[in-house]
């Protein structure tokens, strides 16, 4: 035995009264403690602990509150920070979506899954991200009617967290309609905030900055994606001098007229119509008095959210809609053109499906000229050209062709808008990319407004075949490469564009030139020739919504269709005339028979009785 070991063991034993002899050590059982497994689904936030659930290879945290419920006295107010909690909060089921109803857009979210208490978000992560705390973050801002609870958890995790992609996904709910866009007093000051929907989104992004680290995310590496109305909201935040730095880069999907002007009085007429329908105001209410305006606001707070949504639908019957954000002193302090001129450069993707809003009721190559003229007039008035008659005539000449006419809305409000947004960002020193999603016809699937979110997030996906699953995987890789900063050479920068036109072999055309050149030249240059520029407005135009079905529902009909309608009408008229003729004959016959004398027939079956029988 080592003398040194003997010395120290003897010294240690004498001081601490412990036997360290070799015999004792050889027979001593060393007790060990087995630590419980780490629960990665339990995350401790600044505000309190939350427990999510495992979904496949990932973790889902559903229904995390990012603000206090905006109910009661908090209705119409900016979102208030969520108070801390001490008990473990179970976040394993989606919270209810924000209550919504509009005649402009339909929603498949059942009424019992909607609520005014809706300021919640959802986080999808995995153990790798939580362990490393350096994963990139994607925040998705939904369109006006989808909600953030419609997406399949397993699809999100597979697309963004599988195959070493490791992108954390956050989906957000925010207030909509009258609850998110009320604007009773544009120039005044009441407890009802303006741009409530944007304020909710800002609060959710601030939450991400403060809390996403606990889920393994890097708050400085946040990409925000907006779809439809969500794209417009994200773009307005990009232009905001105050809030553009809440994220690093952005993707705008299927945004409608992104650079359209906003006005201080937007939504004012619709807001006051709701107040009058609720009997909180009358047409003579003087909103210049703060006290009177505040009485109206407090009166509206006494109604249920369902009542307010019902009154919103009443206002829409008068052609008064809630159509988006307004100019204010904080988020959007000046005209859109001025904000664009001063915008900060960013890394940006913008685009749409190839068939956002095409009409499909063409049979024989005929354009209904009265409908085309009607819609061209609406576009000219909405854009406020100096010479409306000239602009309308130019529009009619440009689109008096079946193949062009079906895409007039795509050209004016999607393709031209995407180009102008990309160009403005590039001119500011940013990196812009344009995409167009148009699967080829042999897939027997035409692209539409929601296709990308169907593939990427599992929205109403239905039955997908093997090719669809391959497309989904390819799309997810392309997007996560962008988020992760992978330089993909095949995705060109502006002015080229990326054509995503998958075939059955999941091959695409990729980099292309001349993005809808004819349409962009027409709307950006030709129609404004000879000084026919767009006149600046100081207030919202009193037009009904552009999307009104009167404008687009029957823009294109064919000669054959017209003949079929005429034939059908003639057949109905002939049938009705024939029925009337038969009825007249029946009535006349009945009257004629009633005037005849009755004839008597004697029965001889029983010789003992003679009984008359009616003939």
Buried (B, 14 or more C-beta within 10 A) or exposed (E): EEEEEEEEBEEEBEEEEEEBEEEEEEEEEEEEEEEEEEEBBEBEBEBBBBBBBBBBBBBBBBBBBBBBBBBEEBBBBBBEEBEEEEEEBEBBEBBBBBBBBBBBBEBEBEEEBBBBBBBBBBBBBBBBBBEEEEBBBBBBBBBBBBBBBBBBBBBBBBBBBBEEBBBBBBBBBBBBBBBBBBBBBBEEEBBBBBBBBBBBBBBBBBBBBBBBBBBBBBBEBBBBBBBBBBBBBBBBBBBBBEBBEBBBBBBBBBBBBBBBBBBBBBBBBBBBBBBBBBEBBEEEBEBEEEEBBBBBBBBBBEBEBBBBBBBBBBBBEEBBBBBBBBBBEBBBEEBBEEBBEEBBBBBBBBBBBBBBBBBEEBEEEBBBEEBBBBBBBBBBBBBBBEBBEBBBBBBBEBBBEBEBBBBBBBBBBBBBBBBBBBBBBBBBEBBBBBBBBBBBEEBEBBBBBBBBBBBBBBBEBEEBEEBBEBBBBBBBBBBBBBBBEEEEEEBBBBBBBBBBBBBBEBEBBBBBEEBBEEBBEBBEEEBBEEEBEBEEEEEBEEEBBBBBEEBBEBBBBBEEBBEEEEEEEEEEEEEEEEEEEEEEEEEEEEEEEEEEEEEEEEEEEEEEEEEEEEE
